[in-house]
Amino acid sequence: MPYRKQQFVNDEIYHIVLRGIDDNLLFKDIDDYYRGIFSIYEFNTITPIQIRERRRERIKIKEISKGARGGPSSATASVTASVTDKRDKLVEILAFCFMPNHIHLLLRQLKKDGITKFMSKLGTGYAGYFNRKYERKGHVFQNRFGTVHVKGNEQFKTIFVYIHANPLSLIEPGWKEKGIKDTEKSIEFLETYKWSSYPDYIEKKNFPSVTDREFVSRVFGGNDICKDFVYQWIRYKGKAIEFPELALE
């Protein structure tokens, strides 16, 4: 189970990196990625939950919706809302990106010890699923997750781009050291990379319920400017990349 002996401050923002033990794969197939996305949504609550029970609730809602003539009624919509999001959240998830062997999260703490509790629930829950599925025992994640306390809008913007640019290593290995060769291909790839919050920031509905995007939109001055910032960064700064702020504590 991942842990970190660090005091996180409410309303402050942190970049979290959670890695598989020995850099082993965390996601071996598409179902693992979906389970990971489901986990960061469902475990973001002060209330203890069982993923199995939450999945059953969602199946019931889908059955009710399908059975409603002419589409879901207002009553059905009300029930759906009450079941699917009755969380008292530990953190705001501002951004995320799932890579084969690690996870990036940009979190703002809402409750005392919220980040520590959220990461503990996520680590324990996903590890249990992973070990059952692949008939294995032992740790799935490294014991400590990496963290950077984000201070100021400029560092925030840099880390926001860095998190969402991470998948480029899947099509351009070594891009962080050598730069990006094909910017247009890279931008298209990031805009369609499913296991990231970036598509939701450019209005390509992906997993919109997972992230709280209002704060990011304010920092950038709107989603269009956010998209343009990422585009310009990749097109120009991506040719000489440095991230001095990102040394994990």
Legacy VTK file of the C-alpha trace (Angstrom):
# vtk DataFile Version 3.0
C-alpha trace
ASCII
DATASET POLYDATA
POINTS 249 float
0.000 0.000 0.000
1.497 3.371 -0.972
2.078 5.840 1.835
3.930 9.032 2.529
4.823 10.594 5.875
4.070 14.147 4.826
1.599 16.765 5.973
-0.520 17.967 3.090
-2.277 21.322 3.458
-5.925 21.889 2.648
-6.583 23.917 -0.542
-2.976 23.425 -1.667
-2.160 21.609 -4.925
0.175 18.631 -5.300
1.534 16.652 -8.228
1.488 12.963 -7.270
3.296 10.138 -9.070
2.406 6.556 -8.169
4.594 3.827 -9.719
4.353 0.080 -10.011
6.837 -1.767 -7.858
10.118 -2.260 -9.746
8.416 -0.273 -12.547
6.236 -3.298 -13.325
3.107 -2.807 -15.415
0.052 -1.520 -13.569
-2.249 -1.832 -16.571
-1.969 -4.946 -18.710
-5.187 -4.597 -20.690
-8.031 -2.183 -21.354
-10.080 -3.501 -18.417
-7.262 -2.579 -16.035
-7.274 0.998 -17.314
-11.038 1.240 -16.888
-10.760 -0.174 -13.385
-8.103 2.437 -12.592
-10.325 5.280 -13.813
-13.284 3.877 -11.894
-11.098 3.650 -8.782
-9.882 7.253 -8.731
-13.510 8.361 -9.026
-15.078 6.004 -6.484
-12.353 6.139 -3.822
-12.491 9.933 -3.729
-14.858 10.050 -0.767
-14.629 10.046 3.008
-17.123 7.150 3.080
-15.821 3.570 2.951
-16.992 1.918 -0.252
-16.944 -1.437 -1.959
-16.258 -1.206 -5.696
-18.315 -4.345 -6.251
-21.389 -2.732 -4.669
-20.922 0.482 -6.619
-20.759 -1.473 -9.856
-24.019 -3.219 -8.980
-25.682 0.131 -8.332
-24.544 1.421 -11.704
-25.847 -1.676 -13.486
-29.262 -1.155 -11.857
-29.324 2.465 -13.000
-28.500 1.436 -16.577
-31.314 -1.101 -16.510
-33.772 1.516 -15.237
-32.658 3.962 -17.927
-33.016 1.389 -20.711
-36.479 0.448 -19.503
-37.786 4.024 -19.525
-39.914 4.728 -22.585
-38.743 7.682 -24.630
-35.497 7.856 -22.666
-34.834 8.382 -18.964
-37.526 10.296 -17.073
-36.786 13.175 -14.743
-37.299 10.769 -11.842
-34.779 8.364 -13.321
-32.310 11.199 -13.862
-32.737 12.218 -10.233
-32.086 8.688 -8.984
-29.045 8.423 -11.276
-27.566 11.630 -9.914
-28.088 10.582 -6.303
-26.457 7.196 -6.853
-23.591 8.175 -9.116
-22.303 11.183 -7.200
-23.141 11.293 -3.526
-19.508 11.638 -2.522
-18.054 13.875 0.148
-14.747 14.243 -1.665
-11.322 14.001 -0.083
-9.607 15.839 -2.943
-10.264 17.632 -6.167
-8.735 15.736 -9.074
-7.563 18.527 -11.365
-5.738 16.306 -13.860
-4.675 12.699 -14.317
-2.755 10.538 -16.736
-2.376 6.758 -16.651
0.767 5.274 -18.132
1.475 1.535 -18.388
3.645 1.489 -15.241
2.736 4.672 -13.372
0.002 7.217 -12.640
0.145 11.022 -12.576
-2.390 12.933 -10.486
-2.793 16.668 -9.894
-4.723 17.014 -6.642
-6.044 19.765 -4.409
-6.683 18.608 -0.849
-10.171 19.298 0.501
-10.216 17.368 3.793
-7.575 17.010 6.508
-5.249 14.145 5.461
-7.358 13.885 2.307
-4.494 13.091 -0.056
-3.017 10.466 2.265
-6.403 8.779 2.733
-7.244 8.933 -0.961
-3.913 7.447 -2.008
-4.195 4.714 0.617
-7.683 3.750 -0.578
-6.616 3.848 -4.206
-3.472 1.799 -3.596
-5.177 -0.841 -1.473
-8.259 -1.116 -3.681
-6.516 -1.342 -7.026
-3.816 -3.666 -5.687
-6.492 -6.048 -4.415
-8.168 -6.095 -7.820
-4.852 -6.552 -9.634
-3.665 -9.403 -7.419
-6.961 -11.268 -7.688
-7.119 -10.900 -11.440
-3.549 -12.016 -12.097
-3.436 -14.586 -9.272
-0.457 -12.990 -7.600
0.541 -11.842 -4.117
2.596 -9.007 -2.751
2.981 -5.296 -3.418
1.698 -3.753 -6.629
2.882 -0.174 -5.999
6.093 1.281 -4.670
5.740 2.065 -0.972
6.150 5.806 -1.395
4.443 7.957 -3.968
6.344 10.941 -5.317
4.989 14.406 -4.663
5.619 18.006 -5.658
3.945 20.900 -3.858
2.768 23.186 -6.660
3.422 26.849 -5.908
2.229 29.541 -8.292
0.425 29.609 -11.612
3.511 29.223 -13.778
4.602 26.032 -12.078
1.002 24.837 -12.192
0.822 25.368 -15.957
4.144 23.597 -16.497
3.077 20.568 -14.486
-0.352 20.504 -16.150
1.364 20.225 -19.551
3.963 17.766 -18.255
1.288 15.391 -16.930
-0.687 15.426 -20.160
2.437 15.200 -22.338
3.638 12.008 -20.639
2.009 9.646 -23.178
4.340 11.004 -25.865
6.918 8.492 -24.632
4.688 5.791 -26.131
5.202 7.142 -29.652
8.453 9.130 -29.266
10.751 7.406 -26.763
13.312 9.808 -25.339
11.309 12.924 -26.181
12.133 14.523 -22.816
15.846 14.469 -23.638
15.793 14.799 -27.429
12.711 16.936 -27.984
9.616 16.280 -30.075
10.178 15.483 -33.730
6.657 15.465 -35.168
4.625 18.087 -33.321
1.372 17.668 -35.273
1.355 13.902 -34.758
2.173 14.407 -31.081
-0.638 16.891 -30.534
-3.155 14.624 -32.272
-2.001 11.684 -30.157
-2.423 13.578 -26.880
-5.860 14.841 -27.855
-7.059 11.278 -28.433
-5.186 9.498 -25.626
-8.015 7.943 -23.650
-6.371 7.407 -20.261
-5.875 11.086 -19.549
-7.961 14.057 -18.467
-6.718 16.168 -21.381
-9.549 15.258 -23.824
-12.088 16.593 -21.311
-10.221 19.901 -21.183
-10.570 20.320 -24.936
-14.266 19.386 -24.896
-13.842 15.821 -26.152
-16.006 14.040 -23.612
-13.960 11.240 -22.081
-14.280 10.858 -18.291
-15.796 14.250 -17.396
-17.103 13.233 -13.962
-13.619 12.367 -12.667
-12.040 15.831 -12.774
-12.883 19.235 -11.334
-11.948 21.501 -14.233
-13.216 24.906 -13.162
-10.006 25.879 -11.343
-7.775 24.971 -14.301
-10.012 26.897 -16.658
-9.641 29.979 -14.442
-5.854 29.656 -14.290
-5.567 29.468 -18.077
-8.388 31.912 -18.766
-10.643 29.386 -20.510
-10.469 25.969 -22.161
-9.558 27.414 -25.558
-6.525 29.151 -24.069
-5.641 25.963 -22.189
-5.642 24.022 -25.450
-3.610 26.705 -27.208
-1.092 26.751 -24.344
-0.493 23.002 -24.665
-0.304 23.273 -28.454
2.229 26.112 -28.375
4.292 24.475 -25.672
4.617 21.246 -27.651
5.276 23.066 -30.891
7.999 25.364 -29.581
9.185 24.471 -26.079
9.010 20.779 -26.837
12.167 21.158 -28.894
14.230 21.973 -25.793
12.550 20.486 -22.754
13.520 21.226 -19.178
11.485 20.641 -16.045
13.563 22.069 -13.174
10.507 22.297 -10.911
9.675 18.613 -11.086
12.267 17.002 -8.849
10.043 14.806 -6.710
10.437 15.182 -2.969
LINES 1 250
249 0 1 2 3 4 5 6 7 8 9 10 11 12 13 14 15 16 17 18 19 20 21 22 23 24 25 26 27 28 29 30 31 32 33 34 35 36 37 38 39 40 41 42 43 44 45 46 47 48 49 50 51 52 53 54 55 56 57 58 59 60 61 62 63 64 65 66 67 68 69 70 71 72 73 74 75 76 77 78 79 80 81 82 83 84 85 86 87 88 89 90 91 92 93 94 95 96 97 98 99 100 101 102 103 104 105 106 107 108 109 110 111 112 113 114 115 116 117 118 119 120 121 122 123 124 125 126 127 128 129 130 131 132 133 134 135 136 137 138 139 140 141 142 143 144 145 146 147 148 149 150 151 152 153 154 155 156 157 158 159 160 161 162 163 164 165 166 167 168 169 170 171 172 173 174 175 176 177 178 179 180 181 182 183 184 185 186 187 188 189 190 191 192 193 194 195 196 197 198 199 200 201 202 203 204 205 206 207 208 209 210 211 212 213 214 215 216 217 218 219 220 221 222 223 224 225 226 227 228 229 230 231 232 233 234 235 236 237 238 239 240 241 242 243 244 245 246 247 248
